[in-house]
């Protein structure tokens, strides 16, 4: 019998509230359904040739763990060479690897903006961006999603060094940032632009280099965050910028300094995946084709509220936690792993099915999924 602690009632009350709202989260193990929910956009996490190549490279390892932080015993020549390789791929001067995208955003935003500075972030920004801004001593506030007029209004009242933070592809809506317009506004107001490329890496651009490089705006961006846990199919992240930013982060970013480094076998996986990405136009084009098919077929469904998206994330608005959970369960009963996104993760009335497309999905699977969706709208 478990012991009752004095704080248990405090823990239980919000859980009860979530249960009543039908928004309680729980963990699920893997299944045999057709994947339409993971971020493995190019199928790298399941790629047989990548698994084989990674395992072959791991045979030379003489240790499992990295044994310490990068500043103590966890730094290797291979790590620094990988940082240079990835920076070159995305056309950046330098890069610094972090243990996750969450760590990267928190580490960057909590240490670079200082007291008296201003952080302005898109209102749909990821939790890691919000938390990083919260940990900073700078003033921070949001601007309306992709609204350059509202951004301009916020820029005009900002103080100190100004940092504007956006995502190139938004994780819940799947839409692209108005990066060109935002970049112009930042330049005009002497603001430093930070772009989280998590869901654009491997998806946007001819070689999956991300939206910044695709639009040739890399020289206009103060920092970029590319994560390895989505299309790259691995784990970790890198902050790209100039050499000065890299040196500063090594000295002042707490999520970099005070954590055990990624082990070499993880970094080998990342290197193998990036080498594949550099010449993998086949999978990138397959994914783009499926995105076009999905958009074309869903565009014919009357009454379907689909958020406009050019990315692998296609979100169908189904208001109400009960309604969207029932539809997701119906999809799963028909063999398709589609997950509901509930409030409070998204605003009330904007609950949705977040459908993720992958290069390994078949055209007939996409068409069948849309037929099922059509029959329930």
PyMOL commands that set and color helices and strands:
alter all, ss='L'
color gray80, all
select helices_A, chain A and resi 8-20+44-46+48-58+77-89+101-111+127-135+148-157+179-188+211-214+218-220+243-252+254-257+264-277+281-298+321-333+363-376
alter helices_A, ss='H'
color red, helices_A
select strands_A, chain A and resi 34-35+94-98+118-122+139-143+162-167+192-196+223-227+237-241+313-317+336-337+339-341+352-356
alter strands_A, ss='S'
color yellow, strands_A
deselect
rebuild
show_as cartoon
